[in-house]
Amino acid sequence: MPDTSSADAVRRIAIKLAALAQDGLTFGADDYDLDRYQQIRQLAAELLAVLSGRPAAELVLELSRDSGYATPKAEVRGVVFDERERVLLMRERTDGLWSLPGGWADPGDAPSAAVSREVREETGYHVTVGKLIACWDREVQGNPPPMAVHVYKLFFLCHRSGITQPPDALETLDVGWFSLGSLPPLSAGRVNERQLQRALAHHRDPALPTEFD
């Protein structure tokens, strides 16, 4: 297994190869070239499989779901604090760990609409969106595990509107409020403690400028 710096370098190369393959498959016309781009995608998946331990075939399918010119994907996260500075977290059904409510932004949604919908669906709380805390690069932030795509993470400070409803049981096992000094096990690929600490700083001082990588 390569060391961390070598693994990061290989992962960046694999993601760039996957992006080149996607662009070639989108704009290419020659059958021989299209076949080569498919082979490049396969090689990118095999590199990512070595780093992540996931099957290469699974990663090829993941890479194939995207089409068009390759660009980073946008992930939104809603941060809600109560009057005691406890943060609203939801327990993910996929891994049993805790996270800020959020997920991939859907086409047709403004970022603020996407995050307010995610908070409502995953926690039951209706919110208004106050400010963009940060636009972070998942790779720079070190959120594990390595992914087959490049991701920008958009964290928004939100405020409860007073309306509640049952959360979506297909995604959420539980919902709770936690102080940052007594956090439950976090789904680190979605959020880490340092990111929550930065969010609390913005809650305490909304005039802080938006952070970015």
HUVEN-V904156 format. One record per residue. N is the residue number from 1. RES is the residue in three letters. SS is DSSP state (h for helix, s for strand, l for the rest). PSI is psi in whole degrees, 0 to 359 (NA if undefined). D_CENTER is the distance of its C-alpha to the mean C-alpha in Angstrom with 1 decimal. Layout:
BEGIN
n,res,ss,psi,d_center
N,RES,SS,PSI,D_CENTER
N,RES,SS,PSI,D_CENTER
END
This chain:
BEGIN
n,res,ss,psi,d_center
1,MET,l,127,25.3
2,PRO,l,158,24.8
3,ASP,l,173,24.2
4,THR,h,315,20.9
5,SER,h,320,21.8
6,SER,h,319,23.1
7,ALA,h,319,20.1
8,ASP,h,319,17.8
9,ALA,h,316,20.4
10,VAL,h,319,20.6
11,ARG,h,317,16.9
12,ARG,h,319,17.0
13,ILE,h,317,20.1
14,ALA,h,318,18.8
15,ILE,h,321,15.9
16,LYS,h,321,18.6
17,LEU,h,318,20.9
18,ALA,h,321,18.6
19,ALA,h,318,18.2
20,LEU,h,319,22.0
21,ALA,h,317,22.6
22,GLN,h,316,20.6
23,ASP,h,318,22.5
24,GLY,h,319,25.7
25,LEU,h,334,25.4
26,THR,h,316,24.7
27,PHE,h,348,27.6
28,GLY,l,156,30.0
29,ALA,l,330,33.1
30,ASP,l,131,35.1
31,ASP,h,323,34.9
32,TYR,h,319,35.2
33,ASP,h,319,32.5
34,LEU,h,321,30.1
35,ASP,h,321,31.0
36,ARG,h,321,30.2
37,TYR,h,324,26.8
38,GLN,h,320,26.2
39,GLN,h,322,27.4
40,ILE,h,318,25.2
41,ARG,h,318,22.1
42,GLN,h,317,23.7
43,LEU,h,320,24.2
44,ALA,h,318,20.6
45,ALA,h,321,19.6
46,GLU,h,322,22.4
47,LEU,h,314,21.3
48,LEU,h,327,17.7
49,ALA,h,320,19.5
50,VAL,h,320,21.7
51,LEU,h,324,18.9
52,SER,h,340,16.8
53,GLY,l,1,19.7
54,ARG,l,154,18.4
55,PRO,l,139,21.0
56,ALA,h,323,21.3
57,ALA,h,322,22.1
58,GLU,h,320,18.9
59,LEU,h,325,17.0
60,VAL,h,316,19.4
61,LEU,h,319,18.7
62,GLU,h,316,14.9
63,LEU,h,330,15.8
64,SER,h,344,18.5
65,ARG,l,333,16.5
66,ASP,l,151,15.7
67,SER,l,171,18.8
68,GLY,l,187,20.3
69,TYR,l,131,19.8
70,ALA,l,125,16.7
71,THR,l,162,14.3
72,PRO,l,148,10.7
73,LYS,s,152,8.2
74,ALA,s,124,7.0
75,GLU,s,133,4.2
76,VAL,s,143,6.8
77,ARG,s,133,8.0
78,GLY,s,128,11.8
79,VAL,s,118,14.0
80,VAL,s,125,17.5
81,PHE,s,149,20.4
82,ASP,l,186,23.8
83,GLU,l,346,27.2
84,ARG,l,13,27.1
85,GLU,l,29,23.9
86,ARG,l,142,22.1
87,VAL,s,144,18.5
88,LEU,s,121,17.4
89,LEU,s,155,15.3
90,MET,s,148,15.0
91,ARG,s,121,15.5
92,GLU,s,133,13.4
93,ARG,l,332,15.8
94,THR,l,322,14.0
95,ASP,l,358,14.6
96,GLY,l,6,16.7
97,LEU,l,173,14.8
98,TRP,s,147,13.9
99,SER,s,162,10.8
100,LEU,l,144,10.6
101,PRO,l,142,10.8
102,GLY,s,189,8.1
103,GLY,s,196,6.1
104,TRP,s,141,6.6
105,ALA,l,136,9.4
106,ASP,l,146,12.7
107,PRO,l,139,15.4
108,GLY,l,346,18.1
109,ASP,l,134,16.2
110,ALA,l,152,16.4
111,PRO,h,319,13.3
112,SER,h,322,15.5
113,ALA,h,321,16.5
114,ALA,h,315,13.0
115,VAL,h,323,12.1
116,SER,h,323,15.6
117,ARG,h,317,15.6
118,GLU,h,316,12.6
119,VAL,h,315,14.4
120,ARG,h,314,17.6
121,GLU,h,321,16.7
122,GLU,h,341,15.1
123,THR,h,341,17.5
124,GLY,l,354,20.5
125,TYR,s,131,20.6
126,HIS,s,137,21.3
127,VAL,s,159,20.1
128,THR,s,148,20.8
129,VAL,s,125,18.4
130,GLY,s,308,20.1
131,LYS,s,161,18.3
132,LEU,s,113,15.3
133,ILE,s,312,14.9
134,ALA,s,151,12.9
135,CYS,s,101,11.1
136,TRP,s,146,9.8
137,ASP,s,122,9.3
138,ARG,h,322,7.1
139,GLU,h,315,10.4
140,VAL,h,322,12.7
141,GLN,h,342,11.1
142,GLY,l,27,11.7
143,ASN,l,119,8.8
144,PRO,l,168,10.4
145,PRO,l,174,11.1
146,PRO,l,141,11.4
147,MET,l,162,9.7
148,ALA,l,354,12.0
149,VAL,l,160,10.2
150,HIS,l,134,9.5
151,VAL,s,134,6.3
152,TYR,s,132,7.0
153,LYS,s,119,5.5
154,LEU,s,115,8.3
155,PHE,s,126,10.0
156,PHE,s,136,13.1
157,LEU,s,124,16.2
158,CYS,s,162,17.7
159,HIS,s,137,21.1
160,ARG,s,141,22.6
161,SER,s,353,25.0
162,GLY,s,353,27.1
163,ILE,s,136,26.4
164,THR,s,159,25.0
165,GLN,l,164,24.7
166,PRO,l,138,23.8
167,PRO,l,165,20.0
168,ASP,l,111,19.0
169,ALA,l,343,20.4
170,LEU,l,336,18.6
171,GLU,l,333,15.2
172,THR,s,127,16.6
173,LEU,s,326,19.1
174,ASP,s,162,19.9
175,VAL,s,141,19.3
176,GLY,s,165,20.6
177,TRP,s,132,21.3
178,PHE,s,138,21.2
179,SER,l,153,22.6
180,LEU,l,347,20.7
181,GLY,l,351,23.8
182,SER,l,59,23.4
183,LEU,l,147,19.8
184,PRO,l,174,19.3
185,PRO,l,123,17.5
186,LEU,s,147,13.8
187,SER,l,91,10.9
188,ALA,l,337,10.3
189,GLY,l,338,7.2
190,ARG,l,318,5.6
191,VAL,l,148,8.4
192,ASN,l,172,11.7
193,GLU,h,322,15.1
194,ARG,h,321,15.5
195,GLN,h,324,12.8
196,LEU,h,322,14.6
197,GLN,h,319,17.8
198,ARG,h,323,16.9
199,ALA,h,320,16.0
200,LEU,h,321,19.4
201,ALA,h,321,21.1
202,HIS,h,327,20.1
203,HIS,h,318,21.2
204,ARG,h,329,24.5
205,ASP,l,85,24.9
206,PRO,l,347,23.2
207,ALA,l,353,25.1
208,LEU,l,142,23.0
209,PRO,l,152,21.6
210,THR,l,138,17.9
211,GLU,s,152,16.4
212,PHE,s,157,14.9
213,ASP,l,NA,14.8
END
